[in-house]
């Protein structure tokens, strides 16, 4: 079942009625469990399981490449961890407002500074800071056109973030963000097992089953096609 908001205004918007009609047949039921087209997740999934079993190749490698660049640049583990997770919502959940979704998704399991950096990179990436060598990405000109103007709330977020004590943590995420994905570069998740082990509080029950305020978001990635 696709998310309703994602198909409004498209031909796929009629799929809900079609599926409801199909379910009237006695030999047809809605998906409520594992999708056989997806790799089966373990009973107590870890962050690594989501990277390997639920994230698409391009966003997964983008995260890993960004984290590697941050490490090669000699940055601290908070920045490396934020780079490793900054686009996690795009990788497994949804793209719109991904900084905010991503920060919420990992908030219970990482340092508050890491979550803040992930959230604020949503706005900071649109605004250059020549004092630290950050320029507006050429990729954004290609993606959105040369005349794209971020909405007012993004501008307000940027201004507030510039005044925050953790500004540079989030700014370093944008600096080490790989805006042009290199399909030839191969980075293994295991390169960051040590960083994750020290900076990500993996729940014993498994992500999605620890009763946290965001557990449902992880479960949505485990069973993304459930009807309800």
GUKOLBA-506505 format. One record per residue: residue number from 1; x, z, y of N, C-alpha, C in turn. Coordinates in steps of 0.001 Angstrom, whole numbers, m for minus. Layout:
BEGIN
+-----+---------+---------+---------+---------+---------+---------+---------+---------+---------+
|   k |     npx |     npz |     npy |    capx |    capz |    capy |     cpx |     cpz |     cpy |
+-----+---------+---------+---------+---------+---------+---------+---------+---------+---------+
| NUM |       X |       Z |       Y |       X |       Z |       Y |       X |       Z |       Y |
...
+-----+---------+---------+---------+---------+---------+---------+---------+---------+---------+
REM end
This chain:
BEGIN
+-----+---------+---------+---------+---------+---------+---------+---------+---------+---------+
|   k |     npx |     npz |     npy |    capx |    capz |    capy |     cpx |     cpz |     cpy |
+-----+---------+---------+---------+---------+---------+---------+---------+---------+---------+
|   1 |     839 |       0 |   m1188 |       0 |       0 |       0 |     875 |       0 |    1239 |
|   2 |     794 |    m995 |    2102 |    1618 |   m1006 |    3313 |    1047 |     m63 |    4368 |
|   3 |    1889 |     477 |    5255 |    1383 |    1333 |    6333 |     407 |     569 |    7214 |
|   4 |    m715 |    1189 |    7567 |   m1762 |     503 |    8327 |   m1251 |     m13 |    9666 |
|   5 |    m501 |     807 |   10402 |     m41 |     414 |   11725 |     901 |    m779 |   11671 |
|   6 |    1560 |    m975 |   10530 |    2543 |   m2046 |   10424 |    1898 |   m3418 |   10248 |
|   7 |     613 |   m3461 |    9900 |     m14 |   m4756 |    9623 |   m1127 |   m5100 |   10610 |
|   8 |   m1411 |   m4209 |   11575 |   m2428 |   m4503 |   12576 |   m2061 |   m5787 |   13318 |
|   9 |   m3042 |   m6666 |   13460 |   m2800 |   m7918 |   14174 |   m2135 |   m8985 |   13344 |
|  10 |   m1975 |   m8747 |   12047 |   m1375 |   m9737 |   11159 |   m2359 |  m10074 |   10041 |
|  11 |   m2145 |  m11174 |    9329 |   m3028 |  m11502 |    8208 |   m3072 |  m10417 |    7143 |
|  12 |   m2015 |   m9627 |    7058 |   m1973 |   m8573 |    6040 |   m2945 |   m7433 |    6335 |
|  13 |   m3534 |   m7413 |    7538 |   m4449 |   m6331 |    7894 |   m5666 |   m6296 |    6975 |
|  14 |   m5985 |   m7419 |    6359 |   m7145 |   m7466 |    5473 |   m6849 |   m6939 |    4074 |
|  15 |   m5584 |   m6550 |    3841 |   m5214 |   m6167 |    2469 |   m5940 |   m4909 |    2019 |
|  16 |   m6268 |   m4005 |    2966 |   m6907 |   m2765 |    2550 |   m8261 |   m3037 |    1897 |
|  17 |   m9057 |   m3887 |    2538 |  m10350 |   m4226 |    1952 |  m10200 |   m4932 |     620 |
|  18 |   m9223 |   m5826 |     537 |   m8994 |   m6551 |    m712 |   m8600 |   m5593 |   m1833 |
|  19 |   m7759 |   m4616 |   m1504 |   m7336 |   m3653 |   m2523 |   m8490 |   m2761 |   m2968 |
|  20 |   m9316 |   m2351 |   m2026 |  m10479 |   m1532 |   m2372 |  m11429 |   m2299 |   m3292 |
|  21 |  m11599 |   m3584 |   m3002 |  m12464 |   m4402 |   m3851 |  m11864 |   m4557 |   m5237 |
|  22 |  m10551 |   m4734 |   m5295 |   m9885 |   m4907 |   m6584 |  m10012 |   m3659 |   m7445 |
|  23 |  m10024 |   m2488 |   m6790 |  m10061 |   m1228 |   m7531 |  m11380 |   m1000 |   m8248 |
|  24 |  m12380 |   m1791 |   m7944 |  m13666 |   m1641 |   m8632 |  m13596 |   m2107 |  m10078 |
|  25 |  m12569 |   m2905 |  m10381 |  m12405 |   m3346 |  m11761 |  m11890 |   m2176 |  m12600 |
|  26 |  m12415 |   m2010 |  m13763 |  m12072 |    m856 |  m14594 |  m10613 |    m859 |  m15035 |
|  27 |  m10001 |   m2018 |  m15084 |   m8619 |   m2090 |  m15568 |   m7605 |   m2064 |  m14429 |
|  28 |   m8052 |   m1732 |  m13209 |   m7160 |   m1713 |  m12047 |   m7192 |    m345 |  m11383 |
|  29 |   m6015 |     211 |  m11112 |   m5930 |    1487 |  m10400 |   m4889 |    1362 |   m9286 |
|  30 |   m5000 |    2215 |   m8316 |   m4028 |    2235 |   m7227 |   m2739 |    2912 |   m7676 |
|  31 |   m1637 |    2523 |   m7045 |    m358 |    3134 |   m7355 |    m327 |    4550 |   m6797 |
|  32 |    m104 |    5512 |   m7681 |      28 |    6918 |   m7296 |    1145 |    7531 |   m8122 |
|  33 |    2356 |    7126 |   m7846 |    3506 |    7603 |   m8604 |    4654 |    6628 |   m8461 |
|  34 |    5527 |    6623 |   m9432 |    6709 |    5763 |   m9366 |    6329 |    4288 |   m9331 |
|  35 |    6968 |    3573 |   m8434 |    6823 |    2122 |   m8377 |    7834 |    1532 |   m9346 |
|  36 |    7388 |     832 |  m10386 |    8338 |     297 |  m11376 |    9308 |    m715 |  m10795 |
|  37 |    9014 |   m1231 |   m9593 |    9923 |   m2181 |   m8964 |   11093 |   m1489 |   m8262 |
|  38 |   11029 |    m155 |   m8134 |   12068 |     602 |   m7453 |   12835 |    1460 |   m8447 |
|  39 |   14108 |    1748 |   m8160 |   14850 |    2668 |   m9037 |   14172 |    4034 |   m9048 |
|  40 |   14128 |    4669 |  m10204 |   13495 |    5979 |  m10323 |   14417 |    7041 |   m9737 |
|  41 |   13846 |    7887 |   m8898 |   14615 |    8962 |   m8291 |   14708 |   10148 |   m9240 |
|  42 |   15801 |   10918 |   m9189 |   15910 |   12113 |  m10031 |   14914 |   13181 |   m9604 |
|  43 |   14726 |   14170 |  m10457 |   13744 |   15229 |  m10197 |   14087 |   16010 |   m8928 |
|  44 |   15367 |   16233 |   m8681 |   15807 |   16961 |   m7494 |   16758 |   16070 |   m6697 |
|  45 |   16227 |   15141 |   m5940 |   17088 |   14149 |   m5281 |   17943 |   14745 |   m4173 |
|  46 |   19162 |   14233 |   m4078 |   20107 |   14621 |   m3044 |   20189 |   13512 |   m1997 |
|  47 |   20909 |   13783 |    m929 |   21117 |   12765 |      92 |   21761 |   11523 |    m516 |
|  48 |   22711 |   11711 |   m1412 |   23370 |   10573 |   m2050 |   22373 |    9716 |   m2805 |
|  49 |   21398 |   10329 |   m3477 |   20400 |    9562 |   m4221 |   19602 |    8656 |   m3294 |
|  50 |   19268 |    9153 |   m2109 |   18534 |    8309 |   m1166 |   19409 |    7162 |    m678 |
|  51 |   20673 |    7444 |    m405 |   21583 |    6374 |      24 |   21653 |    5271 |   m1025 |
|  52 |   21756 |    5655 |   m2287 |   22003 |    4673 |   m3342 |   20732 |    4062 |   m3909 |
|  53 |   19613 |    4789 |   m3880 |   18408 |    4337 |   m4570 |   17250 |    3943 |   m3663 |
|  54 |   17332 |    4283 |   m2370 |   16218 |    3972 |   m1485 |   16615 |    3209 |    m222 |
|  55 |   17858 |    3238 |     166 |   18248 |    2551 |    1390 |   18658 |    1118 |    1078 |
|  56 |   18212 |     197 |    1907 |   18609 |   m1190 |    1752 |   20099 |   m1373 |    1977 |
|  57 |   20643 |   m2450 |    1451 |   22089 |   m2656 |    1506 |   22610 |   m2739 |    2933 |
|  58 |   21923 |   m3486 |    3793 |   22429 |   m3670 |    5148 |   22433 |   m2358 |    5923 |
|  59 |   21306 |   m1613 |    6001 |   21373 |    m341 |    6745 |   22284 |     684 |    6083 |
|  60 |   22365 |     683 |    4760 |   23267 |    1619 |    4081 |   24714 |    1354 |    4460 |
|  61 |   25119 |      89 |    4413 |   26495 |    m231 |    4755 |   26758 |     m41 |    6248 |
|  62 |   25750 |    m251 |    7056 |   25903 |       3 |    8487 |   26222 |    1471 |    8743 |
|  63 |   25502 |    2366 |    8089 |   25750 |    3796 |    8249 |   27145 |    4168 |    7754 |
|  64 |   27499 |    3668 |    6600 |   28797 |    3999 |    6021 |   29943 |    3430 |    6856 |
|  65 |   29778 |    2199 |    7359 |   30816 |    1612 |    8203 |   30982 |    2400 |    9495 |
|  66 |   29870 |    2813 |   10097 |   29946 |    3582 |   11342 |   30651 |    4914 |   11114 |
|  67 |   30325 |    5575 |   10009 |   30970 |    6851 |    9698 |   32461 |    6662 |    9453 |
|  68 |   32827 |    5574 |    8792 |   34244 |    5322 |    8544 |   34995 |    5084 |    9851 |
|  69 |   34408 |    4332 |   10751 |   35051 |    4092 |   12044 |   35260 |    5407 |   12780 |
|  70 |   34243 |    6279 |   12760 |   34366 |    7578 |   13422 |   35495 |    8396 |   12807 |
|  71 |   35598 |    8364 |   11492 |   36669 |    9109 |   10823 |   38030 |    8509 |   11162 |
|  72 |   38150 |    7189 |   11135 |   39421 |    6538 |   11450 |   39837 |    6781 |   12895 |
|  73 |   38864 |    7029 |   13762 |   39160 |    7320 |   15158 |   39496 |    8789 |   15375 |
|  74 |   39559 |    9554 |   14284 |   39986 |   10937 |   14368 |   38962 |   11892 |   14939 |
|  75 |   37693 |   11542 |   14848 |   36660 |   12390 |   15426 |   36288 |   13526 |   14476 |
|  76 |   35644 |   14545 |   15025 |   35268 |   15709 |   14244 |   34135 |   15429 |   13279 |
|  77 |   33915 |   16376 |   12380 |   32937 |   16148 |   11315 |   31500 |   16084 |   11822 |
|  78 |   31197 |   16743 |   12927 |   29837 |   16637 |   13458 |   29542 |   15208 |   13890 |
|  79 |   30501 |   14572 |   14526 |   30308 |   13191 |   14945 |   30247 |   12269 |   13732 |
|  80 |   31122 |   12490 |   12772 |   31109 |   11665 |   11556 |   29772 |   11798 |   10846 |
|  81 |   29273 |   13025 |   10739 |   27997 |   13255 |   10068 |   26860 |   12586 |   10835 |
|  82 |   26887 |   12691 |   12161 |   25850 |   12048 |   12963 |   25900 |   10527 |   12798 |
|  83 |   27102 |    9957 |   12746 |   27228 |    8518 |   12533 |   26707 |    8117 |   11154 |
|  84 |   26964 |    8948 |   10163 |   26516 |    8656 |    8806 |   24992 |    8646 |    8699 |
|  85 |   24323 |    9397 |    9593 |   22875 |    9560 |    9496 |   22103 |    8958 |   10658 |
|  86 |   22781 |    8375 |   11640 |   22093 |    8053 |   12894 |   20947 |    7061 |   12724 |
|  87 |   21043 |    6135 |   11787 |   19977 |    5155 |   11551 |   19286 |    5392 |   10214 |
|  88 |   19248 |    6626 |    9770 |   18673 |    6910 |    8453 |   17194 |    6540 |    8393 |
|  89 |   16493 |    6645 |    9526 |   15078 |    6269 |    9515 |   14915 |    4772 |    9284 |
|  90 |   15769 |    3968 |    9910 |   15721 |    2524 |    9678 |   16017 |    2218 |    8218 |
|  91 |   16955 |    2948 |    7645 |   17385 |    2681 |    6271 |   16293 |    2941 |    5254 |
|  92 |   15461 |    3967 |    5492 |   14517 |    4325 |    4443 |   13088 |    4580 |    4862 |
|  93 |   12817 |    4618 |    6177 |   11477 |    5022 |    6593 |   10837 |    3982 |    7510 |
|  94 |   11298 |    3883 |    8762 |   10776 |    2892 |    9693 |   11723 |    2757 |   10866 |
|  95 |   11628 |    1632 |   11569 |   12587 |    1324 |   12624 |   12165 |    1836 |   13999 |
|  96 |   10884 |    1735 |   14333 |   10433 |    2121 |   15661 |   10700 |    3601 |   15913 |
|  97 |   11267 |    3901 |   17082 |   11587 |    5293 |   17434 |   12474 |    5961 |   16396 |
|  98 |   13404 |    5199 |   15837 |   14154 |    5681 |   14672 |   15045 |    6876 |   14978 |
|  99 |   15517 |    6993 |   16220 |   16338 |    8151 |   16548 |   15557 |    9448 |   16433 |
| 100 |   14313 |    9420 |   16889 |   13465 |   10609 |   16833 |   13066 |   10936 |   15396 |
| 101 |   12641 |    9909 |   14661 |   12294 |   10119 |   13259 |   13499 |   10618 |   12465 |
| 102 |   14642 |   10008 |   12695 |   15841 |   10398 |   11963 |   16253 |   11823 |   12245 |
| 103 |   16176 |   12238 |   13519 |   16540 |   13602 |   13882 |   15617 |   14611 |   13205 |
| 104 |   14331 |   14322 |   13172 |   13382 |   15208 |   12486 |   13655 |   15253 |   10990 |
| 105 |   13931 |   14094 |   10429 |   14136 |   13983 |    8988 |   15273 |   14860 |    8502 |
| 106 |   16359 |   14924 |    9270 |   17540 |   15671 |    8823 |   17672 |   17028 |    9497 |
| 107 |   16794 |   17313 |   10466 |   16911 |   18528 |   11259 |   17084 |   19824 |   10484 |
| 108 |   16318 |   20053 |    9407 |   16464 |   21312 |    8673 |   17780 |   21440 |    7906 |
| 109 |   18528 |   20366 |    7788 |   19672 |   20356 |    6873 |   21024 |   20178 |    7563 |
| 110 |   21019 |   19946 |    8865 |   22276 |   19736 |    9578 |   22343 |   20651 |   10792 |
| 111 |   23512 |   20739 |   11384 |   23691 |   21494 |   12608 |   22802 |   20914 |   13710 |
| 112 |   22301 |   21784 |   14589 |   21407 |   21333 |   15655 |   22056 |   20279 |   16536 |
| 113 |   23358 |   20369 |   16725 |   24059 |   19386 |   17548 |   24035 |   18002 |   16911 |
| 114 |   24133 |   17953 |   15586 |   24082 |   16678 |   14871 |   22700 |   16041 |   15028 |
| 115 |   21642 |   16842 |   14825 |   20287 |   16315 |   14963 |   20030 |   15840 |   16390 |
| 116 |   20515 |   16604 |   17370 |   20331 |   16217 |   18771 |   21028 |   14892 |   19045 |
| 117 |   22235 |   14735 |   18548 |   22986 |   13501 |   18769 |   22270 |   12301 |   18172 |
| 118 |   21675 |   12480 |   17005 |   20936 |   11391 |   16366 |   19718 |   11019 |   17208 |
| 119 |   18995 |   12020 |   17675 |   17807 |   11748 |   18483 |   18163 |   11027 |   19778 |
| 120 |   19163 |   11521 |   20492 |   19460 |   10990 |   21816 |   20172 |    9647 |   21787 |
| 121 |   20768 |    9280 |   20659 |   21389 |    7953 |   20625 |   20331 |    6873 |   20794 |
| 122 |   19075 |    7207 |   20500 |   17968 |    6275 |   20699 |   17957 |    5745 |   22127 |
| 123 |   18162 |    6634 |   23095 |   18153 |    6226 |   24496 |   19536 |    5824 |   25002 |
| 124 |   20560 |    6573 |   24623 |   21890 |    6344 |   25192 |   22441 |    4962 |   24898 |
| 125 |   22080 |    4387 |   23757 |   22662 |    3098 |   23376 |   22305 |    1980 |   24354 |
| 126 |   21237 |    2156 |   25147 |   20824 |    1119 |   26085 |   21580 |    1172 |   27412 |
| 127 |   22361 |    2237 |   27641 |   22946 |    2448 |   28952 |   24465 |    2592 |   28844 |
| 128 |   25203 |    1717 |   29508 |   26668 |    1779 |   29425 |   27219 |    3022 |   30110 |
| 129 |   28384 |    3445 |   29646 |   29145 |    4511 |   30285 |   30594 |    4049 |   30284 |
| 130 |   30973 |    3357 |   31335 |   32308 |    2764 |   31416 |   33410 |    3821 |   31396 |
| 131 |   33083 |    5067 |   31808 |   34101 |    6122 |   31850 |   34634 |    6460 |   30468 |
| 132 |   33854 |    6167 |   29426 |   34315 |    6431 |   28062 |   34397 |    5143 |   27242 |
| 133 |   34278 |    4003 |   27915 |   34464 |    2723 |   27237 |   33256 |    2194 |   26506 |
| 134 |   32048 |    2675 |   26869 |   30854 |    2150 |   26189 |   30182 |    1107 |   27061 |
| 135 |   30037 |     m92 |   26508 |   29349 |   m1175 |   27188 |   28067 |   m1529 |   26448 |
| 136 |   27145 |   m2093 |   27181 |   25889 |   m2528 |   26564 |   26208 |   m3543 |   25475 |
| 137 |   25702 |   m3339 |   24263 |   26086 |   m4221 |   23148 |   25602 |   m5664 |   23326 |
| 138 |   26473 |   m6589 |   23050 |   26086 |   m7997 |   23064 |   24983 |   m8252 |   22044 |
| 139 |   25012 |   m7484 |   20954 |   23980 |   m7645 |   19923 |   22590 |   m7408 |   20493 |
| 140 |   22461 |   m6482 |   21464 |   21153 |   m6205 |   22044 |   20691 |   m7359 |   22940 |
| 141 |   21633 |   m8031 |   23578 |   21272 |   m9232 |   24329 |   20711 |  m10276 |   23371 |
| 142 |   21353 |  m10397 |   22214 |   20887 |  m11361 |   21211 |   19542 |  m10947 |   20625 |
| 143 |   19374 |   m9653 |   20369 |   18141 |   m9167 |   19735 |   16938 |   m9208 |   20678 |
| 144 |   17141 |   m8714 |   21919 |   16012 |   m8453 |   22811 |   15953 |   m9382 |   24014 |
| 145 |   16983 |  m10207 |   24219 |   17036 |  m11082 |   25375 |   17782 |  m10425 |   26530 |
| 146 |   18305 |  m11227 |   27442 |   19126 |  m10693 |   28539 |   18335 |   m9891 |   29563 |
| 147 |   17018 |  m10025 |   29571 |   16207 |   m9374 |   30598 |   15452 |   m8159 |   30072 |
| 148 |   15794 |   m7682 |   28885 |   15063 |   m6532 |   28336 |   15276 |   m5295 |   29206 |
| 149 |   14186 |   m4597 |   29480 |   14221 |   m3401 |   30309 |   13611 |   m2246 |   29519 |
| 150 |   14398 |   m1247 |   29116 |   13854 |    m141 |   28324 |   12719 |     559 |   29063 |
| 151 |   11734 |    1060 |   28338 |   10594 |    1727 |   28993 |   11008 |    3011 |   29702 |
| 152 |   10092 |    3514 |   30523 |   10388 |    4663 |   31356 |   10805 |    5901 |   30595 |
| 153 |   10162 |    6166 |   29453 |   10508 |    7381 |   28719 |   11944 |    7323 |   28193 |
| 154 |   12410 |    6131 |   27849 |   13793 |    5977 |   27401 |   14757 |    6245 |   28561 |
| 155 |   14405 |    5781 |   29742 |   15251 |    6029 |   30907 |   15318 |    7512 |   31233 |
| 156 |   14190 |    8194 |   31136 |   14177 |    9644 |   31397 |   14981 |   10395 |   30345 |
| 157 |   14880 |    9958 |   29085 |   15653 |   10580 |   28012 |   17150 |   10411 |   28256 |
| 158 |   17533 |    9238 |   28694 |   18941 |    8974 |   28982 |   19461 |    9882 |   30096 |
| 159 |   18700 |    9982 |   31153 |   19130 |   10802 |   32285 |   19267 |   12266 |   31891 |
| 160 |   18323 |   12760 |   31098 |   18394 |   14155 |   30660 |   19564 |   14369 |   29710 |
| 161 |   19784 |   13412 |   28819 |   20874 |   13547 |   27853 |   22236 |   13550 |   28537 |
| 162 |   22377 |   12787 |   29618 |   23650 |   12739 |   30343 |   24036 |   14105 |   30903 |
| 163 |   23037 |   14942 |   31157 |   23292 |   16259 |   31734 |   23445 |   17352 |   30686 |
| 164 |   23245 |   17006 |   29430 |   23253 |   18000 |   28355 |   24675 |   18303 |   27885 |
| 165 |   24894 |   19519 |   27416 |   26239 |   19923 |   26960 |   26699 |   19154 |   25732 |
| 166 |   25772 |   18569 |   24971 |   26148 |   17803 |   23788 |   26165 |   16299 |   24058 |
| 167 |   26138 |   15927 |   25313 |   26088 |   14503 |   25645 |   27145 |   13698 |   24900 |
| 168 |   28393 |   14179 |   24922 |   29466 |   13364 |   24367 |   29338 |   13198 |   22859 |
| 169 |   28731 |   14169 |   22173 |   28531 |   14011 |   20729 |   27661 |   12801 |   20451 |
| 170 |   26556 |   12683 |   21176 |   25666 |   11542 |   20983 |   26282 |   10260 |   21513 |
| 171 |   26987 |   10351 |   22625 |   27642 |    9160 |   23154 |   28665 |    8610 |   22171 |
| 172 |   29373 |    9507 |   21475 |   30344 |    9051 |   20478 |   29660 |    8344 |   19318 |
| 173 |   28418 |    8699 |   19032 |   27665 |    7958 |   18015 |   27496 |    6518 |   18467 |
| 174 |   27111 |    6324 |   19732 |   26911 |    4950 |   20219 |   28236 |    4186 |   20282 |
| 175 |   29321 |    4882 |   20580 |   30624 |    4221 |   20664 |   31102 |    3763 |   19293 |
| 176 |   30821 |    4554 |   18270 |   31291 |    4233 |   16919 |   30243 |    3505 |   16085 |
| 177 |   29102 |    3245 |   16684 |   28054 |    2471 |   16029 |   28555 |    1046 |   15821 |
| 178 |   28356 |     513 |   14631 |   28788 |    m849 |   14323 |   27619 |   m1785 |   14622 |
| 179 |   27618 |   m2416 |   15779 |   26478 |   m3231 |   16196 |   26474 |   m4599 |   15516 |
| 180 |   27618 |   m5021 |   15042 |   27684 |   m6274 |   14288 |   28081 |   m5936 |   12860 |
| 181 |   27113 |   m5923 |   11971 |   27349 |   m5548 |   10580 |   28322 |   m6518 |    9920 |
| 182 |   29318 |   m5968 |    9247 |   30312 |   m6775 |    8548 |   29981 |   m6794 |    7062 |
| 183 |   29396 |   m7882 |    6558 |   29012 |   m7925 |    5149 |   30199 |   m7900 |    4200 |
| 184 |   31401 |   m8182 |    4712 |   32584 |   m8209 |    3847 |   33196 |   m6827 |    3665 |
| 185 |   32873 |   m5910 |    4558 |   33445 |   m4562 |    4474 |   32689 |   m3740 |    3433 |
| 186 |   33417 |   m3092 |    2559 |   32811 |   m2275 |    1508 |   33223 |    m822 |    1722 |
| 187 |   32239 |      45 |    1867 |   32496 |    1470 |    2048 |   31675 |    2215 |    1011 |
| 188 |   32322 |    3077 |     250 |   31655 |    3845 |    m794 |   31176 |    5175 |    m234 |
| 189 |   29965 |    5559 |    m604 |   29414 |    6844 |    m156 |   30337 |    7998 |    m504 |
| 190 |   31033 |    7879 |   m1622 |   31890 |    8984 |   m2077 |   32993 |    9308 |   m1070 |
| 191 |   33296 |    8388 |    m161 |   34274 |    8680 |     885 |   33852 |    9868 |    1748 |
| 192 |   32551 |   10137 |    1766 |   32027 |   11155 |    2669 |   31403 |   12343 |    1933 |
| 193 |   31637 |   12430 |     626 |   31103 |   13553 |    m136 |   31591 |   14881 |     435 |
| 194 |   32856 |   14932 |     868 |   33379 |   16188 |    1403 |   32714 |   16550 |    2719 |
| 195 |   32534 |   15563 |    3592 |   31888 |   15810 |    4877 |   30435 |   16235 |    4673 |
| 196 |   29735 |   15538 |    3789 |   28344 |   15891 |    3502 |   28267 |   17297 |    2921 |
| 197 |   29171 |   17607 |    2011 |   29157 |   18921 |    1378 |   29309 |   20063 |    2366 |
| 198 |   30057 |   19832 |    3435 |   30275 |   20880 |    4437 |   29245 |   20862 |    5560 |
| 199 |   28518 |   19747 |    5712 |   27678 |   19595 |    6895 |   26214 |   19278 |    6605 |
| 200 |   25838 |   19197 |    5331 |   24444 |   18908 |    4990 |   23975 |   19957 |    3995 |
| 201 |   22948 |   20715 |    4375 |   22444 |   21797 |    3530 |   21453 |   21237 |    2510 |
| 202 |   21972 |   20813 |    1385 |   21147 |   20226 |     336 |   20266 |   21291 |    m296 |
| 203 |   18923 |   21147 |    m245 |   18057 |   22166 |    m852 |   18126 |   22137 |   m2375 |
| 204 |   18118 |   23313 |   m2973 |   18206 |   23415 |   m4421 |   17055 |   22691 |   m5105 |
| 205 |   15873 |   22711 |   m4477 |   14696 |   22079 |   m5079 |   14736 |   20557 |   m5000 |
| 206 |   15629 |   20031 |   m4215 |   15696 |   18590 |   m3999 |   14994 |   18208 |   m2711 |
| 207 |   15508 |   17199 |   m2019 |   14888 |   16731 |    m788 |   13484 |   16197 |   m1069 |
| 208 |   12520 |   16761 |    m358 |   11134 |   16385 |    m571 |   10327 |   17460 |   m1263 |
| 209 |   11006 |   18473 |   m1793 |   10304 |   19477 |   m2599 |   10667 |   20912 |   m2218 |
| 210 |   11270 |   21079 |   m1052 |   11720 |   22406 |    m636 |   10751 |   23085 |     315 |
| 211 |    9613 |   22458 |     586 |    8620 |   23080 |    1446 |    8985 |   23061 |    2917 |
| 212 |    9977 |   22302 |    3306 |   10366 |   22236 |    4710 |    9328 |   21430 |    5485 |
| 213 |    9331 |   21533 |    6829 |    8363 |   20769 |    7628 |    8524 |   19255 |    7518 |
| 214 |    9629 |   18796 |    6956 |    9857 |   17352 |    6852 |    9892 |   16881 |    5402 |
| 215 |    9546 |   17732 |    4476 |    9606 |   17352 |    3059 |    8759 |   16118 |    2774 |
| 216 |    7630 |   16010 |    3462 |    6745 |   14864 |    3220 |    7413 |   13546 |    3597 |
| 217 |    8331 |   13586 |    4565 |    9006 |   12360 |    4969 |    9932 |   11871 |    3860 |
| 218 |   10621 |   12785 |    3220 |   11477 |   12419 |    2085 |   10631 |   11938 |     909 |
| 219 |    9481 |   12588 |     681 |    8601 |   12150 |    m419 |    8061 |   10747 |    m151 |
| 220 |    7827 |   10427 |    1114 |    7359 |    9084 |    1453 |    8377 |    8036 |    1046 |
| 221 |    9667 |    8385 |    1158 |   10700 |    7445 |     728 |   10814 |    7388 |    m790 |
| 222 |   10487 |    8488 |   m1474 |   10514 |    8481 |   m2934 |    9392 |    7604 |   m3468 |
| 223 |    8186 |    7766 |   m2899 |    7004 |    7015 |   m3342 |    6403 |    6254 |   m2150 |
| 224 |    7074 |    5221 |   m1663 |    6648 |    4556 |    m424 |    5379 |    3736 |    m548 |
| 225 |    4941 |    3428 |   m1748 |    3794 |    2544 |   m1933 |    2557 |    3255 |   m2464 |
| 226 |    2588 |    4587 |   m2504 |    1406 |    5306 |   m2968 |     210 |    5013 |   m2062 |
| 227 |    m959 |    4940 |   m2671 |   m2175 |    4641 |   m1921 |   m2523 |    5788 |    m968 |
| 228 |   m2380 |    7025 |   m1444 |   m2676 |    8208 |    m625 |   m1550 |    9217 |    m794 |
+-----+---------+---------+---------+---------+---------+---------+---------+---------+---------+
REM end
